[in-house]
Amino acid sequence: MHTHASLWGMTSPLTTPASEGRWTPRLWGTLLVLCAAMFLDALDVSMVGVALPSIGSDLHLTTSTLQWVVSGYILGYGGLLLLGGRTADLLGRRQVFLVALAVFAVASLLGGLVDSGPLLIASRFVKGLSAAFTAPAGLSIITTTFAEGPLRNRALSIYTTCAATGFSMGLVLSGLLTEASWRLTMLLPAPIALIALLAGLKLLPRSEREKDHNGYDIPGAVLGTASMLLLVFTVVQAPQAGWASARTPLSFLAVAVLLTVFVAVERRSAGPLIRLGVLRSGTQIRAQLGAMAFFGSYVGFQFLVTLYMQSLLGWSALHTALAFLPAGALVAVSSTKVGAIVDRFGTPRLIAVGFGLMVVGYALFLRVSLHPGYAAAILPSMLLIGAACALVFPSLNIQATSGVEDHEQGMVSGLLNTSVQVGGAIFLAVVTAVVTADAPAHPSPQAVLDSYRPGLIVVTGIALVGLLITLPGLTARRSQRSLVVAGSLPQEVDAEPVAARD
């Protein structure tokens, strides 16, 4: 972010304390505003799921229409993240963040007041669209305000923890609020977003537009947005339309064509939406693919476990949410410690350990029965997965943004968030397809449980792939320290250049 001074803490009144290791109240306030937006993004994703039956009943929506209450948000979010990240770089991160947060607040308010399905879906799409701008802008504000090294690692560990905490709290809050009215789940983010907006106007450091860019990559923006929108749409619709139907492979073919043209345009553009040279770094590729595997496996796991607990065990929405709570609580209490652990061991080791814990946690859940003891059968998996999330998610964010120049932080942040959302959409669709294929014609409870197991095996396999993706980073040549405080020689988690020039 352009703060009229080097972001390595030389003259800016905001960044100097951060560089010296002391955080002023204003710096804490800045971080809390950004954390509030990330918290809201995650909260919104998790809260709506429990409310869907009530929404469908009240607004008289069919199942196919109801799914778009969730999918509309994912479509706007996942489809526009690349554009959102680059826009933050070009137009100023503070400005983009605040405008998008204001749109999020208004869309939340409208979502709680509408009286028709299409209007609700439209409000959800607008919320996803606004989150596609706040997420990369917020992450890039952090990475350009806090000096690379221990200070940034600490800030990112707190920031990413807020996402996990929001997701966990959303499950619990939705169970409570839906008992009164599903509209409260839509309205709750509005006042929080408004408070964060007002605080942001006061606290967020001012940023300038990028002045030395080579124009606006309009063709790349159109092609990149269109390809991501179509990819997310195709994946979301595939289970309903049928993977073998003509529409699904044709849609994927269209995505491939759009992406091919997009790459060709980016290679020739003077000011590309994504500078492809960034992806020449093995470290960056591992972070992006790891993000897909991490979120994809967790979303698939949560989907299956929620069905298992509510449909087979007969647990209430609140009971189910509380069953997930230990994982979220573990992430929350570890927030301030992860940065120091990254400083000591480096991101490749933490990501590898985290994925290992995920694999074990998912595999242990394969033992569940129709009459599980929570402490013996479910809690171990929740604790292992919570520990994995606490290690992996902050480490992926740190690894993806380390060594990247300030003017490209928004771009890389948008790319990382795109990997998370696209990975979640794709792997959830795959898990759904596997479970549906094994669904019994005349289901008994045991037969339904047995149909869930292949899905859990796929989830475990996805986490295992994430582990395998990470392992080459452990053997790469590293310096004595994985990450250094800015001002030392530029250094990355391994020896590969993150921002190799195209």
C-alpha positions as CSV (number, residue, x, y, z in Angstrom):
1,M,0.0,0.0,0.0
2,H,1.3,3.4,-0.8
3,T,1.8,5.3,2.4
4,H,4.2,8.0,1.1
5,A,7.0,6.0,2.8
6,S,8.8,2.8,2.6
7,L,6.7,0.1,4.0
8,W,9.7,-1.3,5.7
9,G,9.0,1.1,8.5
10,M,11.2,4.1,7.8
11,T,9.1,7.3,8.1
12,S,5.4,6.5,8.1
13,P,3.9,7.1,11.6
14,L,1.7,4.0,11.1
15,T,4.5,1.6,10.1
16,T,7.4,2.8,12.2
17,P,6.1,1.2,15.4
18,A,5.4,-2.1,13.5
19,S,8.9,-2.1,12.2
20,E,10.3,-1.7,15.7
21,G,8.1,-4.5,17.1
22,R,5.7,-2.2,19.0
23,W,2.1,-1.9,17.8
24,T,0.4,1.4,18.5
25,P,-3.4,1.5,19.3
26,R,-4.0,2.8,15.8
27,L,-2.1,-0.1,14.2
28,W,-4.1,-2.5,16.3
29,G,-7.3,-0.7,15.2
30,T,-6.3,-1.0,11.6
31,L,-5.8,-4.8,12.0
32,L,-9.1,-5.2,13.8
33,V,-11.0,-3.4,11.0
34,L,-9.4,-5.7,8.5
35,C,-10.1,-8.7,10.7
36,A,-13.7,-7.7,11.0
37,A,-14.2,-7.8,7.3
38,M,-12.6,-11.2,7.0
39,F,-14.7,-12.4,10.0
40,L,-17.8,-11.3,8.2
41,D,-16.9,-13.0,5.0
42,A,-16.5,-16.3,6.8
43,L,-19.5,-15.7,9.1
44,D,-21.7,-15.1,6.1
45,V,-20.7,-18.3,4.4
46,S,-21.4,-20.6,7.4
47,M,-24.5,-18.9,8.8
48,V,-26.7,-19.3,5.8
49,G,-26.5,-23.1,5.6
50,V,-28.5,-23.8,8.8
51,A,-31.1,-21.2,7.8
52,L,-31.9,-22.7,4.4
53,P,-34.8,-24.9,5.4
54,S,-36.5,-21.9,7.1
55,I,-35.8,-19.7,4.1
56,G,-37.3,-22.2,1.7
57,S,-40.4,-22.6,3.8
58,D,-41.0,-18.9,4.3
59,L,-40.3,-17.8,0.7
60,H,-41.8,-21.0,-0.9
61,L,-38.6,-21.9,-2.8
62,T,-37.8,-25.1,-4.5
63,T,-34.6,-27.0,-3.6
64,S,-33.0,-26.0,-6.9
65,T,-33.8,-22.4,-6.3
66,L,-32.7,-22.6,-2.6
67,Q,-29.2,-23.8,-3.5
68,W,-28.6,-20.5,-5.2
69,V,-28.8,-18.7,-1.9
70,V,-25.5,-20.3,-1.2
71,S,-24.2,-20.6,-4.8
72,G,-25.0,-17.0,-5.6
73,Y,-22.5,-15.8,-2.9
74,I,-19.9,-18.3,-4.1
75,L,-20.4,-17.2,-7.7
76,G,-19.9,-13.5,-7.0
77,Y,-17.0,-14.2,-4.6
78,G,-15.0,-16.8,-6.5
79,G,-15.7,-15.3,-9.9
80,L,-14.5,-11.7,-9.2
81,L,-11.5,-12.2,-6.8
82,L,-8.9,-11.9,-9.5
83,L,-10.4,-8.6,-10.6
84,G,-10.8,-7.5,-7.0
85,G,-7.2,-8.1,-6.2
86,R,-5.8,-6.2,-9.2
87,T,-8.3,-3.4,-8.7
88,A,-7.0,-2.9,-5.2
89,D,-3.5,-2.5,-6.5
90,L,-4.5,0.0,-9.2
91,L,-7.1,2.1,-7.5
92,G,-5.9,2.1,-4.0
93,R,-6.4,-0.6,-1.4
94,R,-8.0,1.7,1.2
95,Q,-10.6,3.1,-1.2
96,V,-11.5,-0.3,-2.7
97,F,-11.8,-1.9,0.7
98,L,-14.1,0.8,2.2
99,V,-16.4,1.0,-0.9
100,A,-16.7,-2.8,-1.0
101,L,-17.4,-2.9,2.7
102,A,-20.2,-0.3,2.3
103,V,-21.7,-2.4,-0.4
104,F,-21.5,-5.5,1.8
105,A,-23.4,-3.7,4.6
106,V,-26.2,-2.5,2.3
107,A,-26.6,-5.9,0.6
108,S,-26.8,-7.5,4.1
109,L,-29.6,-5.1,5.1
110,L,-31.5,-5.7,1.9
111,G,-31.0,-9.5,2.2
112,G,-32.8,-9.5,5.5
113,L,-35.7,-7.4,4.2
114,V,-36.5,-9.0,0.8
115,D,-39.7,-11.0,0.3
116,S,-38.8,-13.1,-2.8
117,G,-36.3,-15.7,-3.7
118,P,-34.7,-13.9,-6.7
119,L,-34.2,-10.7,-4.7
120,L,-32.5,-12.7,-1.9
121,I,-30.3,-14.5,-4.4
122,A,-29.4,-11.2,-6.0
123,S,-28.4,-9.7,-2.6
124,R,-26.3,-12.8,-1.9
125,F,-24.5,-12.3,-5.3
126,V,-23.8,-8.7,-4.5
127,K,-22.5,-9.7,-1.1
128,G,-20.2,-12.2,-2.7
129,L,-19.1,-9.6,-5.2
130,S,-18.2,-7.1,-2.5
131,A,-16.3,-9.8,-0.5
132,A,-14.3,-10.4,-3.7
133,F,-13.0,-6.9,-3.3
134,T,-12.6,-6.6,0.5
135,A,-10.8,-9.9,0.9
136,P,-7.7,-9.3,-1.4
137,A,-7.7,-5.6,-0.5
138,G,-7.7,-6.3,3.2
139,L,-5.0,-9.0,2.9
140,S,-2.8,-6.7,0.8
141,I,-3.2,-3.8,3.3
142,I,-1.8,-6.1,6.0
143,T,1.1,-7.3,3.8
144,T,2.1,-3.8,2.8
145,T,1.7,-2.3,6.3
146,F,3.5,-4.9,8.3
147,A,7.2,-5.5,7.5
148,E,7.9,-8.9,6.1
149,G,9.0,-11.4,8.8
150,P,7.9,-11.9,12.4
151,L,5.7,-8.7,12.4
152,R,3.7,-9.7,9.3
153,N,3.6,-13.3,10.4
154,R,2.0,-12.3,13.7
155,A,-0.5,-10.0,11.9
156,L,-1.4,-12.7,9.4
157,S,-1.9,-15.3,12.0
158,I,-4.4,-13.1,13.8
159,Y,-6.1,-12.2,10.5
160,T,-6.5,-15.7,9.3
161,T,-7.7,-16.8,12.7
162,C,-10.6,-14.4,12.5
163,A,-11.7,-16.2,9.3
164,A,-11.7,-19.5,11.1
165,T,-13.4,-18.0,14.2
166,G,-16.1,-16.4,12.0
167,F,-16.8,-19.6,10.3
168,S,-17.1,-21.5,13.6
169,M,-19.2,-18.8,15.2
170,G,-21.4,-18.6,12.2
171,L,-22.5,-22.2,12.7
172,V,-23.4,-21.5,16.3
173,L,-25.0,-18.1,15.7
174,S,-27.1,-19.5,12.9
175,G,-28.4,-22.2,15.1
176,L,-29.5,-19.6,17.6
177,L,-30.8,-16.9,15.3
178,T,-32.8,-19.2,13.0
179,E,-34.8,-20.3,16.0
180,A,-36.2,-16.7,16.0
181,S,-36.1,-15.8,12.3
182,W,-33.9,-16.7,9.3
183,R,-33.9,-12.9,8.5
184,L,-31.7,-12.3,11.5
185,T,-28.9,-14.4,10.0
186,M,-29.0,-12.1,6.9
187,L,-29.2,-8.9,9.0
188,L,-26.5,-9.6,11.6
189,P,-23.5,-8.7,9.3
190,A,-25.0,-5.3,8.5
191,P,-24.3,-3.4,11.8
192,I,-20.9,-5.1,12.2
193,A,-19.9,-4.0,8.6
194,L,-21.2,-0.5,9.3
195,I,-19.1,-0.2,12.5
196,A,-16.0,-1.6,10.7
197,L,-16.6,0.9,7.9
198,L,-16.8,3.9,10.2
199,A,-13.7,2.7,12.1
200,G,-11.9,2.1,8.8
201,L,-12.6,5.6,7.6
202,K,-10.7,6.8,10.7
203,L,-8.0,4.2,11.0
204,L,-7.0,2.7,7.7
205,P,-3.9,4.4,6.3
206,R,-4.4,6.3,3.1
207,S,-3.3,4.8,-0.1
208,E,-2.5,6.2,-3.6
209,R,-3.4,4.8,-6.9
210,E,-0.6,3.0,-8.6
211,K,0.9,5.6,-10.9
212,D,3.4,3.7,-12.8
213,H,1.2,0.9,-14.2
214,N,1.0,0.2,-17.9
215,G,-2.7,0.9,-18.4
216,Y,-5.7,-1.2,-17.5
217,D,-5.9,-4.7,-18.7
218,I,-9.6,-4.6,-19.8
219,P,-9.5,-7.7,-22.0
220,G,-7.7,-9.7,-19.3
221,A,-10.2,-8.5,-16.7
222,V,-13.2,-9.5,-18.9
223,L,-11.7,-12.9,-19.8
224,G,-10.4,-13.7,-16.3
225,T,-13.8,-12.8,-14.7
226,A,-15.8,-14.6,-17.3
227,S,-13.6,-17.8,-17.0
228,M,-13.8,-17.8,-13.2
229,L,-17.6,-17.1,-13.2
230,L,-18.2,-19.9,-15.7
231,L,-15.9,-22.3,-13.8
232,V,-17.6,-21.7,-10.5
233,F,-21.1,-21.9,-12.1
234,T,-20.2,-25.1,-13.9
235,V,-18.9,-26.8,-10.8
236,V,-21.8,-25.7,-8.6
237,Q,-24.4,-26.8,-11.2
238,A,-22.7,-30.1,-12.2
239,P,-24.2,-32.3,-9.5
240,Q,-27.7,-31.1,-10.4
241,A,-27.2,-31.0,-14.2
242,G,-25.3,-34.3,-14.2
243,W,-21.6,-34.8,-14.7
244,A,-22.3,-36.9,-17.8
245,S,-24.8,-34.5,-19.4
246,A,-23.7,-32.7,-22.5
247,R,-23.9,-29.3,-20.7
248,T,-21.3,-30.1,-18.1
249,P,-18.3,-31.1,-20.3
250,L,-19.2,-28.4,-22.8
251,S,-19.1,-25.8,-20.0
252,F,-15.7,-27.1,-18.9
253,L,-14.5,-27.0,-22.5
254,A,-15.7,-23.3,-22.7
255,V,-13.8,-22.6,-19.4
256,A,-10.6,-24.2,-20.9
257,V,-11.0,-22.0,-24.0
258,L,-11.5,-18.9,-22.0
259,L,-8.5,-19.6,-19.8
260,T,-6.3,-20.3,-22.8
261,V,-7.2,-17.0,-24.4
262,F,-6.8,-15.3,-21.0
263,V,-3.2,-16.7,-20.7
264,A,-2.4,-15.6,-24.2
265,V,-3.7,-12.1,-23.5
266,E,-1.8,-11.9,-20.2
267,R,1.5,-12.8,-21.8
268,R,1.1,-9.9,-24.2
269,S,-0.4,-7.3,-21.9
270,A,1.8,-4.5,-20.7
271,G,-0.2,-4.3,-17.4
272,P,-1.6,-7.8,-16.9
273,L,-4.4,-8.7,-14.5
274,I,-2.1,-11.5,-13.4
275,R,1.7,-11.4,-14.1
276,L,2.3,-15.0,-15.1
277,G,5.9,-14.8,-14.0
278,V,4.7,-15.0,-10.4
279,L,3.6,-18.6,-11.0
280,R,7.1,-19.6,-12.0
281,S,7.9,-19.9,-8.4
282,G,7.5,-23.4,-6.9
283,T,6.8,-21.8,-3.6
284,Q,3.9,-19.8,-5.0
285,I,2.5,-22.7,-6.8
286,R,2.6,-24.9,-3.7
287,A,0.8,-22.2,-1.8
288,Q,-2.0,-21.9,-4.4
289,L,-2.5,-25.6,-4.8
290,G,-2.2,-26.1,-1.0
291,A,-5.0,-23.6,-0.5
292,M,-7.2,-25.5,-2.9
293,A,-6.6,-28.8,-1.2
294,F,-6.9,-27.3,2.3
295,F,-10.2,-25.6,1.9
296,G,-11.6,-28.2,-0.5
297,S,-11.1,-31.0,1.9
298,Y,-12.5,-29.1,4.9
299,V,-15.6,-28.0,3.1
300,G,-16.3,-31.5,1.9
301,F,-15.7,-32.8,5.4
302,Q,-18.1,-30.3,7.0
303,F,-20.8,-31.0,4.4
304,L,-20.7,-34.8,5.1
305,V,-20.4,-34.4,8.8
306,T,-23.3,-32.0,9.0
307,L,-25.5,-34.5,7.0
308,Y,-24.3,-37.3,9.3
309,M,-25.1,-35.5,12.5
310,Q,-28.5,-34.0,11.5
311,S,-29.9,-36.6,9.1
312,L,-28.6,-39.8,10.7
313,L,-28.1,-38.9,14.3
314,G,-31.0,-36.5,14.5
315,W,-29.0,-33.7,16.1
316,S,-30.3,-30.2,16.0
317,A,-28.6,-27.4,14.1
318,L,-27.2,-25.9,17.4
319,H,-26.1,-29.3,18.6
320,T,-24.2,-29.9,15.3
321,A,-22.6,-26.4,15.5
322,L,-21.4,-27.1,19.0
323,A,-19.9,-30.4,17.9
324,F,-17.7,-28.4,15.5
325,L,-16.9,-25.7,18.1
326,P,-13.7,-27.4,19.6
327,A,-12.0,-27.0,16.2
328,G,-12.8,-23.3,16.0
329,A,-11.9,-22.7,19.6
330,L,-8.5,-24.3,19.1
331,V,-7.8,-22.0,16.2
332,A,-8.9,-19.0,18.1
333,V,-6.8,-19.6,21.2
334,S,-3.7,-20.2,19.0
335,S,-4.0,-17.1,17.0
336,T,-1.2,-15.1,18.6
337,K,1.2,-18.0,18.7
338,V,1.3,-19.2,15.1
339,G,3.3,-16.3,13.9
340,A,6.2,-17.1,16.3
341,I,6.0,-20.7,15.3
342,V,6.3,-19.7,11.6
343,D,9.4,-17.6,12.5
344,R,11.1,-20.5,14.0
345,F,10.2,-23.4,11.7
346,G,9.2,-21.8,8.4
347,T,6.0,-22.3,6.4
348,P,6.8,-25.5,4.6
349,R,7.2,-27.5,7.8
350,L,4.0,-26.1,9.4
351,I,2.0,-26.7,6.3
352,A,3.3,-30.3,6.0
353,V,2.5,-31.0,9.7
354,G,-0.9,-29.4,9.4
355,F,-1.8,-31.5,6.4
356,G,-0.6,-34.6,8.2
357,L,-2.9,-33.8,11.1
358,M,-5.8,-33.3,8.7
359,V,-5.2,-36.6,7.0
360,V,-5.2,-38.4,10.4
361,G,-8.3,-36.4,11.6
362,Y,-10.3,-37.2,8.5
363,A,-9.2,-40.9,8.5
364,L,-10.2,-41.3,12.2
365,F,-13.7,-40.1,11.3
366,L,-14.2,-43.1,9.1
367,R,-14.7,-45.1,12.3
368,V,-18.0,-43.4,13.2
369,S,-21.2,-45.4,13.7
370,L,-24.9,-44.7,14.1
371,H,-24.3,-44.5,17.9
372,P,-21.1,-42.7,18.4
373,G,-19.6,-41.5,21.6
374,Y,-18.7,-37.9,21.0
375,A,-15.6,-37.9,23.2
376,A,-14.2,-41.1,21.7
377,A,-15.4,-41.0,18.1
378,I,-15.8,-37.4,17.0
379,L,-13.8,-35.1,19.3
380,P,-10.4,-36.4,18.3
381,S,-11.0,-35.6,14.7
382,M,-12.3,-32.1,15.5
383,L,-9.2,-31.4,17.6
384,L,-6.8,-32.7,15.0
385,I,-8.5,-30.7,12.3
386,G,-8.6,-27.6,14.4
387,A,-4.9,-27.8,15.1
388,A,-4.3,-28.4,11.3
389,C,-6.3,-25.3,10.4
390,A,-4.4,-23.2,13.0
391,L,-1.1,-24.2,11.3
392,V,-2.0,-24.4,7.6
393,F,-4.2,-21.4,6.8
394,P,-1.9,-18.7,8.3
395,S,1.1,-20.4,6.8
396,L,-0.4,-20.5,3.3
397,N,-1.1,-16.8,3.5
398,I,2.4,-16.0,4.7
399,Q,4.0,-18.2,2.0
400,A,1.9,-16.8,-0.8
401,T,2.6,-13.1,0.0
402,S,6.3,-13.4,1.1
403,G,8.8,-11.8,-1.2
404,V,6.1,-10.2,-3.4
405,E,6.5,-6.6,-4.2
406,D,4.0,-4.1,-2.7
407,H,2.4,-3.2,-6.0
408,E,1.5,-6.9,-6.6
409,Q,0.3,-7.8,-3.2
410,G,-3.4,-7.3,-4.2
411,M,-2.9,-9.5,-7.3
412,V,-1.3,-12.3,-5.2
413,S,-4.0,-12.0,-2.5
414,G,-6.7,-12.2,-5.1
415,L,-5.1,-15.2,-6.6
416,L,-4.8,-17.0,-3.2
417,N,-8.4,-16.3,-2.3
418,T,-9.5,-17.5,-5.8
419,S,-7.6,-20.8,-5.1
420,V,-9.4,-21.1,-1.8
421,Q,-12.9,-20.5,-3.3
422,V,-12.4,-22.5,-6.5
423,G,-10.9,-25.4,-4.5
424,G,-13.9,-25.4,-2.2
425,A,-16.4,-25.3,-5.0
426,I,-14.7,-28.1,-7.1
427,F,-14.0,-30.5,-4.3
428,L,-17.4,-30.1,-2.7
429,A,-18.9,-30.9,-6.0
430,V,-16.7,-34.0,-6.3
431,V,-17.5,-35.2,-2.8
432,T,-21.2,-34.6,-3.5
433,A,-21.0,-36.6,-6.7
434,V,-19.3,-39.5,-5.0
435,V,-21.8,-39.7,-2.2
436,T,-24.7,-39.4,-4.6
437,A,-23.4,-42.2,-6.8
438,D,-23.3,-44.5,-3.8
439,A,-26.7,-43.5,-2.4
440,P,-28.9,-46.6,-1.8
441,A,-32.2,-46.8,-3.6
442,H,-34.0,-47.9,-0.4
443,P,-31.9,-46.3,2.3
444,S,-31.6,-47.6,5.8
445,P,-29.6,-45.5,8.2
446,Q,-26.7,-47.9,8.0
447,A,-26.8,-47.9,4.2
448,V,-26.8,-44.1,4.2
449,L,-23.8,-44.0,6.5
450,D,-22.0,-46.5,4.3
451,S,-22.7,-44.2,1.3
452,Y,-20.9,-41.3,3.2
453,R,-17.7,-43.3,3.7
454,P,-16.4,-43.0,0.1
455,G,-16.9,-39.3,0.3
456,L,-14.9,-39.2,3.5
457,I,-12.2,-41.3,1.8
458,V,-12.1,-38.7,-1.0
459,V,-11.8,-35.9,1.6
460,T,-8.9,-37.8,3.2
461,G,-7.3,-38.2,-0.2
462,I,-7.5,-34.5,-1.0
463,A,-5.7,-33.7,2.2
464,L,-3.1,-36.3,1.4
465,V,-2.5,-34.7,-2.0
466,G,-2.1,-31.4,-0.1
467,L,0.6,-33.0,2.0
468,L,2.4,-34.4,-1.1
469,I,2.3,-31.0,-2.7
470,T,4.0,-29.5,0.3
471,L,6.8,-32.0,0.7
472,P,9.1,-30.6,-2.1
473,G,9.2,-27.4,-0.1
474,L,10.9,-29.3,2.7
475,T,13.8,-30.4,0.6
476,A,14.3,-27.1,-1.2
477,R,17.5,-25.2,-0.4
478,R,16.7,-22.8,2.5
479,S,18.7,-20.1,4.2
480,Q,19.3,-20.2,8.0
481,R,15.9,-18.5,8.6
482,S,12.8,-19.1,6.6
483,L,11.5,-15.5,6.8
484,V,13.4,-12.4,7.8
485,V,12.5,-9.0,9.0
486,A,12.4,-6.5,6.1
487,G,15.7,-4.7,5.8
488,S,17.7,-7.9,5.5
489,L,18.4,-9.6,2.2
490,P,15.1,-10.5,0.5
491,Q,14.4,-14.1,1.4
492,E,11.7,-16.6,0.9
493,V,10.6,-19.8,2.6
494,D,12.8,-21.6,0.1
495,A,15.4,-20.5,-2.4
496,E,13.1,-20.0,-5.3
497,P,12.2,-16.4,-6.4
498,V,8.5,-15.7,-5.8
499,A,8.2,-12.9,-8.3
500,A,10.2,-14.2,-11.2
501,R,9.8,-11.8,-14.0
502,D,7.8,-12.9,-17.0
